[in-house]
Amino acid sequence: MLWRHGQTAWNLEDRFQGNTDIELTETGLAQARRAARVLAAMKPDAIISSDLRRAAATAAELSALTDLPVEHYEGLRETYAGVWQGLTHSEIVGRFGEEYAAWKRGEPVRRGGGELETEVADRAAPVVLGAADKLPDGGVLVAVCHGGTIRTTIGRLLGLDPVSWESLGGLSNCCWSVLGEGVRGWRLNEHNAGSLPEPVIGDDT
């Protein structure tokens, strides 16, 4: 299970957070507590998290209900986006319109001089796979991280061409996606679960 963090002030302001360490809002904390009750009922065996505060605080709510420790990983951080970080969506389009359009077309773009999406997958997917390998048969892993990181990780695990990763769609704050391992590899069982009627805001942040 790949679980996106709760709401932050920069999500509400439509600012690109990237790996800037922004805290949850009170609403974000409430989202985490509500979602944690659902995820706890799925009886997870392990919890891993990005070490950024918005993800770590979200993971802590599930840890409190399950008594499971949380292992924090820098590799699960959101995409580093250089000079885009802290800018609103409209500011990015206005200042870096061609770069933004190329990214939306699926071209490999170092947004703001930062990471490629494939580089995010290169560091995040092995963390998820390494933790999954330690599970008992039929075990459940919850990985708490970020919208862009989740999408690239899903794309990598499913073996999709990076140009099509955007087709997976966004995750609302504190919603999750569920992958299962079958005889032919990983499959996506649920995506953006728990979202209705929550809007998708600031997904790549």
Secondary structure, 3 states (H helix, E strand, C coil): CEEECCCEHHHHCCECCCCCCCCECHHHHHHHHHHHHHHHCCCCCEEEEECCHHHHHHHHHHHHHHCCCEEEEHHHCCCCCHHHCCCEHHHHHHHCHHHHHHHHCCCCCCHHHCCCHHHHHHHHHHHHHHHHHCCCCCCCEEEEECHHHHHHHHHHHHCCCHHHHHHHCCCCCCCEEEEEEECCEEEEEEEEECCCCCCCCCCCC
